Amino acid sequence: MPHVKNIYATITNHVQLVGYRDIVEIHAKARGLGGFVFNDIDGSVKLMASGLDTAINGFFQDLKAQRPDTIIDSVEIAEDITLPSPFGRIVIDEMREISERLDKGNTILGQMNVKLNQLDHLDQLDQLNQLDKLDQLGKLDSLDVISSKLDTLPEKIAEAIKR
């Protein structure tokens, strides 16, 4: 007979404000588990889940495959408890969470902007370096000669047409 397992788990290592509860919820529902997931004030994600032993084990494998850097500490709950089904998430202060996510997004966008500006600066330096190389090879002088010849080209064409 299949064994139903109830577990309580703490998941750590950069799991808040990155959509991790969504990941947990999706995998738990896919495995047919009951229970819930929530952010704790200590920066971890906590969950309680109930399901067949094989489903619980597969669930943890799914989570590790999705984010191998996480640390999952779980304890089996010996008591027979009934958890809500389907699996869901608990949100305590939705507005605070939204604000934190927006702040984090703004920080990431700011960091990306700085990196893009650095790349643009490097492109400008690269262009200057290429011009310096051309100057050192004496190529800029020949470009000036070609440019002055091109400037007089319309006049020469007009004279040739008159003849």
ABEGO torsion letter per residue (X at the ends): XBBBBBBBBBBBGGABGAGAAAAAAAAAAAAGBBEBBBBBAAGBBBBBBBEBAAAAAAAAAAAAAABAABBBBBBBBABBBBBBOBBBBBBABAAAAAAAAAAAAAAAAAAAAAAAAAAAAAAAAAAAAAAAAAAAAGAAAAAAAAAAAAAAAAAAAAAAAAX
